[in-house]
Amino acid sequence: MTFLRLPARRPLNYRRASFAPRPIAPVGNGWSRPRLCGGWRGVDAPSRRVFVFLGQPVSDLGRANRPTLVDIAWQIVFRLDFPLARIWWRLRRVRHEGALVAIHVGQSLLVLRSSYRSAWNFPGGSVRQGETPEVSARRELAEEIGIVASAPLHLAGEVCGMWDGRRDRVFFFALRLDELPTLRLDNHEIIGARLAPIDDLHKLPLTGPVQAYVRGQFSSINGSAAGNVSSFV
């Protein structure tokens, strides 16, 4: 990931719905509600009801292999680059497009720890010029955790918000697995992974887009189900 790249804006051929976007407003747990991007919602995202078993601990999948000197050098670069990039984005009022993959394993979600922020995030990153969001999502899965998804990625929805000092437009894809394959963390950008039960997600610091996904998928984080993630309400 190169933080200071300024991706060109381009039209995306996604179906738009007729309802109006919702404004940003504060909600519980200190999370802010993002708005829908231009009234868009997910395409062919079936309503799902999820049952969560209470009392499951958050399982830590551990860190990557012991870092080499090259790994440590890359991690230092990311830690130094990211705060500077945030200042740059804020000054230039950069608009950004990204793609994230929510990997569901049973009643849990896979979240990742990066070398340059404390909040947990989904696998994913920037949509490069000339890429579609799905191509970007598949590329990031392979680069960050070594997963080449043979199963289809289902477009779950889209959300906009001000995160890291820039106006972000994030596309969500859902990947549902019976079991988690062996992860190969790159040990540069991604240094940790965790399989978190849905009702324990509130115990973790999450990035803004991940908060939006969880809030859109579930009416509350304590186990009750909401249905369609694509509405983000």
Protein Blocks (a to p, Z undefined) as FASTA:
>chain_A
ZZklccddddddddddfbdcddddddehhiacdddehhiacehiacddddddehiacdde
bjaddddfklmmmmmmmmmmmmmmmmmmmmnopacddddddddehjaccddddfkbfbdc
dedddddehiafklmmmmmmmmmnopacfbdcddfbdcdddeehiacdddddddddfbdc
ddddehlmpmcdcdddfklmmmpccdfklmmmmmmmpmbfnopafbjakloZZ
